[in-house]
Every structure is written in structure tokens, then in C-alpha cells.
Amino acid sequence: MSETPSYSPPAGTGPSGPRSGFWRRFAAAFLDGIVIGIVASIMRAFLDANAANGLGTLIGLFYYTYFEGSSGQTPGKKALGIRVIDFSGGGPIGYGRAFIRYIGRFVSAIVLLLGYLWMLWDKEKQTWHDKFANSVVVPESAYPVEKWP
């Protein structure tokens, strides 16, 4: 009895299907910034500004790492119907790569936001931090959790 081998796309080609656009990603980041900003504002009432800023960065780290690592969606991404997935397999990126992706945001911002703008001319619509974490942002409808490997 012969078994039919399963097919997976060649490495580096990424999942097929639509990608999330710049403005939808921007709006999701804006919403997430509001959530993190509210928490940081509350902390400023109890801490000095330097401690609150440092703690705000840590909250952002945990926020993005947890939500993107587990479901691929922060509350902002969920509200806008987009999700972060593994570029090679289409599933969740996990906490380790979500952490790398978060740290990569600083690199994306360092050179006049070029790392964020990169998606405007990148074939796969990836930012630098997407590339660092081997991830891509897609519409939730194209990759619902039920389709994850």
C-alpha cells in the first residue's frame, strides 16, 4: 500500500493568500498603543516617570509576546481582523519568536521607520521585524485558527 506524501511549500516561499495592508496594521498598532498607554498612565500616578517608562516598555514586551505568541492577535489586531502567523508554515509563531519580533520593532524604527515602511515594497509585505521572526501578517479570515497546522 503506498502512502501519498504530504506537500509543503518550498522553504522561504511563505503561505499563499492575502497579506494585511499597511493602514490596517497601523490602525491595529494604534489601538494597541492606546491600551498600553492607559496602563502606563495609571502607573505614572504611582511611580516616577523614569520607572513608569521602563515598566511601560516591559508591559509592551509582555503584551506583544503573549498575544502574538499564543494566538497571533493582540486586541488591536483582533479588532482589525488581522493576525501574525509563521511565514513558513502558517501557524502560530510561539513566544520565542514573538519576543524576537517585539525586539525587532526597535530596529524597524531606528532608521527613520524604514523597517516599518519596508512592507510597502516588499513582495510578501513583511516589515523588518516580520523578517527577523520569520512571520507575516494576514487577514484573520484567510488564516483562522481552525486552519493552523
N, C-alpha and C positions, 0 to 999 in steps of 0.2 A: 504494500500500500504506500503510495507516495504522498508526501505532505507538501502542501503549497506553501512556499516560503512567503513570509510577510514582507511587504515593501516599505521601506522608509526612504525619504528623500536623501540625496547626497548631502554630505556634511557641508554646512555653510550656505545652503540654499534657503533655509528657513521654511516655516509653514506657509502654505499658499493661502490666498484670501486677502481681504482688505486690511488696510492699516488705519490707525487713528490719525487724524489730521492735526496740524499744529494748533489751531484755535480750540479744538475740543480738549486737547492735552493742557493747553494754557489755562482754560477755564477750570479744569479739574484741579490743577495746581493752585489756582487762586482760591478755590473753595477749601482745599486742604490747608492753605496758608491762614485762612480765617480761623479754622478750628485750632490750629497750633498757636495762632496769635492770641486767641481768647485765653487759652491755658497760660501762655506766657504773661499776659496782662494780669491775670489773677496772681501768679507767682510774684510779680513785681510789687504787689501790695505787701508781701511778707518778706521779701528778700531785697538786698541791694541790687542795683542794675546789672553789675558785672556777673554776680551769681545767677541772677534770673536769665541773662543772655546765655550763659554756659549751660544752664539747666534746660533752657529752651531748645538749644541745639541737640542735647541728649534726648529730649522728648521727641523732636523731629526724627532723630535716628531710630528710636524705638517704634514710633508711629509708622514710618515708611517700611522699616524692616518687618514688622509684624504683619501689617496689612498686605503689602506686596508679596511677602514671602509665603503667606498662607493661602490667600485667595486671589492674589494678583490685583486686588482692588482696595484702594483707600476709600474712605467715604466720598471724597470728591470724584474719584474715578467711577465709583458705583453710581453716583448721581448723574454723571455724564454718559454712562453706559459703555465704559472702556475698561480694559484690563491688561495687565502686564503678563506676558507668557514667555516661556522658554523659546528662544529662536530656533533651536534645533528640533525640539520635539513637540512644542505646542502646549505643554503642561505648565504646572506652577514652577516658579524659579527657586523656591525654597528660601530659607532665612539667610544662608551664607551669601548667596548671590544678590539677595535684596539689600544686604548690608553693603556689598561692593557697589551696587547701583546707587545707593544713597551717598556714599563717599564720592563716587564718580560725579555726582551733581556739582560738587565744588569745583572739580576740574572742568566740567562743562561751562561753568560760569566764569572761570578765571580769565579767559581771553575774550573779553567783550561779549560774553554769552555765545560765543561761536559754537560751543558744544551743543547748545540747545537749538541754535539755528541750523545746525548741520542736517537735521531731518528734512529741511526744505528742499535739498537737492540730493539727498541720499536715496538710492533705489528702494531700500527697504524701510525708509522713513525712520531710521534709527538716530537717536542722539548719541553723543559720545558715551554717556553713562549707560545707555542701552547696549552699546557695543562692548563696554567693559564687562557687563554682566551677562552677555550673550542672551539678551532679551529683546522683545519687540512689543509695542503697544497696539492692541487690536480692538475693534468694536466687540463688546461683550456678546452680541448676537452671533458673531462669527465663531467664537470660541467659548460657548457656555461650559460650565463645569462638567456637564454630562459628557462632553467630547474629550475631556482630558485623558491622557493615557494612564 
